[in-house]
Amino acid sequence: MAELSNNEAGRGYTDVIRLTYLDLQSIGNAGQQTIATIPAGGAVELAGVHEATAVAGTTTLVIDVGTTSGDPDEFIDALDVDGMSVPVFNTGDAFTGGQSQPVGGAASATSVLLEVTDSNIANATAGEIVIGLRILDLGQFAVT
Protein backbone atom coordinates (compact mmCIF):
# COMPACT_ATOMS: atom_id res chain seq x y z
CA MET A 1 0.00 0.00 0.00
CA ALA A 2 1.47 3.30 -0.99
CA GLU A 3 0.65 6.89 -1.65
CA LEU A 4 2.26 7.74 -4.97
CA SER A 5 4.88 10.43 -5.55
CA ASN A 6 3.98 13.50 -7.62
CA ASN A 7 5.60 11.96 -10.71
CA GLU A 8 3.66 8.70 -10.32
CA ALA A 9 0.39 10.46 -9.49
CA GLY A 10 0.55 12.20 -12.85
CA ARG A 11 -0.51 8.87 -14.32
CA GLY A 12 -4.02 9.14 -12.91
CA TYR A 13 -3.89 7.65 -9.41
CA THR A 14 -2.85 9.01 -6.05
CA ASP A 15 -2.92 5.66 -4.22
CA VAL A 16 -2.23 2.14 -5.50
CA ILE A 17 -2.71 -0.87 -3.25
CA ARG A 18 -1.27 -4.26 -4.27
CA LEU A 19 -2.63 -7.27 -2.39
CA THR A 20 -1.49 -10.86 -2.83
CA TYR A 21 -3.53 -13.87 -1.77
CA LEU A 22 -1.42 -13.94 1.41
CA ASP A 23 -2.48 -10.36 2.22
CA LEU A 24 -6.12 -11.31 1.63
CA GLN A 25 -5.72 -14.33 3.91
CA SER A 26 -4.32 -12.03 6.61
CA ILE A 27 -7.37 -9.78 6.35
CA GLY A 28 -9.60 -12.89 6.57
CA ASN A 29 -13.22 -13.62 5.77
CA ALA A 30 -15.42 -10.64 6.68
CA GLY A 31 -12.27 -8.77 7.70
CA GLN A 32 -11.55 -5.14 6.95
CA GLN A 33 -8.31 -3.22 6.51
CA THR A 34 -7.55 0.46 5.99
CA ILE A 35 -5.92 0.87 2.58
CA ALA A 36 -5.84 4.68 2.18
CA THR A 37 -6.97 7.93 3.79
CA ILE A 38 -9.14 10.69 2.37
CA PRO A 39 -7.76 13.93 3.81
CA ALA A 40 -9.98 16.60 5.35
CA GLY A 41 -11.55 18.49 2.46
CA GLY A 42 -10.97 15.58 0.08
CA ALA A 43 -12.98 13.04 -1.88
CA VAL A 44 -12.49 9.97 -4.09
CA GLU A 45 -12.87 10.58 -7.81
CA LEU A 46 -11.88 7.18 -9.19
CA ALA A 47 -11.70 3.65 -7.76
CA GLY A 48 -10.59 0.68 -9.83
CA VAL A 49 -9.70 -2.97 -9.28
CA HIS A 50 -7.51 -5.15 -11.50
CA GLU A 51 -6.97 -8.87 -10.96
CA ALA A 52 -3.28 -8.96 -11.92
CA THR A 53 -2.89 -12.66 -11.14
CA ALA A 54 -5.90 -14.95 -11.08
CA VAL A 55 -6.99 -16.03 -7.62
CA ALA A 56 -6.59 -19.79 -7.24
CA GLY A 57 -7.81 -22.15 -4.54
CA THR A 58 -11.12 -20.37 -4.01
CA THR A 59 -13.95 -19.19 -6.25
CA THR A 60 -15.88 -17.03 -3.81
CA LEU A 61 -13.72 -13.90 -3.36
CA VAL A 62 -15.81 -10.73 -3.09
CA ILE A 63 -14.39 -7.34 -2.10
CA ASP A 64 -15.85 -3.98 -1.12
CA VAL A 65 -14.06 -0.63 -0.89
CA GLY A 66 -15.46 2.39 0.92
CA THR A 67 -15.55 4.39 4.12
CA THR A 68 -18.43 2.97 6.17
CA SER A 69 -17.17 0.55 8.81
CA GLY A 70 -19.29 -2.60 8.66
CA ASP A 71 -20.33 -2.02 5.03
CA PRO A 72 -17.61 -0.18 3.09
CA ASP A 73 -19.13 -0.14 -0.39
CA GLU A 74 -19.17 3.49 -1.49
CA PHE A 75 -16.44 3.06 -4.14
CA ILE A 76 -16.49 -0.66 -5.07
CA ASP A 77 -19.52 -2.77 -4.13
CA ALA A 78 -19.68 -6.58 -3.95
CA LEU A 79 -17.06 -7.16 -6.63
CA ASP A 80 -16.79 -10.85 -7.53
CA VAL A 81 -13.04 -10.95 -8.13
CA ASP A 82 -13.12 -14.52 -9.45
CA GLY A 83 -15.64 -13.48 -12.10
CA MET A 84 -13.60 -10.51 -13.39
CA SER A 85 -12.35 -10.63 -16.97
CA VAL A 86 -11.39 -6.94 -17.19
CA PRO A 87 -10.60 -4.23 -14.62
CA VAL A 88 -13.66 -2.78 -12.86
CA PHE A 89 -14.18 0.89 -11.97
CA ASN A 90 -16.56 2.96 -9.80
CA THR A 91 -19.17 0.29 -8.99
CA GLY A 92 -19.83 1.51 -5.46
CA ASP A 93 -23.08 2.77 -3.99
CA ALA A 94 -21.87 6.39 -4.00
CA PHE A 95 -21.12 6.40 -7.73
CA THR A 96 -24.12 6.75 -10.02
CA GLY A 97 -23.98 4.82 -13.26
CA GLY A 98 -20.23 4.34 -12.95
CA GLN A 99 -19.70 8.06 -13.51
CA SER A 100 -16.48 9.59 -12.32
CA GLN A 101 -17.53 12.37 -9.99
CA PRO A 102 -15.95 12.97 -6.59
CA VAL A 103 -17.71 11.10 -3.79
CA GLY A 104 -17.16 10.63 -0.11
CA GLY A 105 -16.32 14.25 0.67
CA ALA A 106 -14.70 14.38 4.08
CA ALA A 107 -14.79 17.14 6.70
CA SER A 108 -12.00 15.32 8.55
CA ALA A 109 -9.50 12.64 7.55
CA THR A 110 -11.42 9.45 6.70
CA SER A 111 -10.14 5.91 6.28
CA VAL A 112 -10.79 4.01 3.05
CA LEU A 113 -11.50 0.39 3.94
CA LEU A 114 -11.20 -2.86 2.03
CA GLU A 115 -13.52 -5.67 3.09
CA VAL A 116 -12.84 -9.28 2.09
CA THR A 117 -15.69 -11.78 1.95
CA ASP A 118 -14.62 -15.34 1.18
CA SER A 119 -15.31 -18.28 3.48
CA ASN A 120 -12.58 -20.20 1.61
CA ILE A 121 -9.89 -17.49 1.60
CA ALA A 122 -7.60 -19.69 3.74
CA ASN A 123 -7.49 -22.15 0.81
CA ALA A 124 -6.19 -19.58 -1.70
CA THR A 125 -2.88 -20.61 -3.29
CA ALA A 126 -2.28 -17.74 -5.74
CA GLY A 127 -3.61 -14.36 -6.75
CA GLU A 128 -2.92 -10.66 -6.78
CA ILE A 129 -5.29 -7.72 -7.01
CA VAL A 130 -4.39 -4.09 -7.55
CA ILE A 131 -6.68 -1.31 -6.31
CA GLY A 132 -6.18 2.19 -7.67
CA LEU A 133 -7.69 5.32 -6.13
CA ARG A 134 -7.64 8.94 -7.26
CA ILE A 135 -8.15 10.98 -4.11
CA LEU A 136 -8.72 14.73 -4.42
CA ASP A 137 -7.36 16.98 -1.68
CA LEU A 138 -8.84 20.47 -1.81
CA GLY A 139 -7.88 20.94 1.83
CA GLN A 140 -4.25 21.33 0.78
CA PHE A 141 -5.14 24.74 -0.66
CA ALA A 142 -6.74 26.07 2.53
CA VAL A 143 -5.01 29.01 4.13
CA THR A 144 -3.99 28.23 7.68
PyMOL commands that set and color helices and strands:
alter all, ss='L'
color gray80, all
select helices_A, chain A and resi 6-9+21-27+81-83+121-123+138-141
alter helices_A, ss='H'
color red, helices_A
select strands_A, chain A and resi 2-3+15-20+31-38+42-56+62-66+76-80+88-89+110-117+126-137
alter strands_A, ss='S'
color yellow, strands_A
deselect
rebuild
show_as cartoon
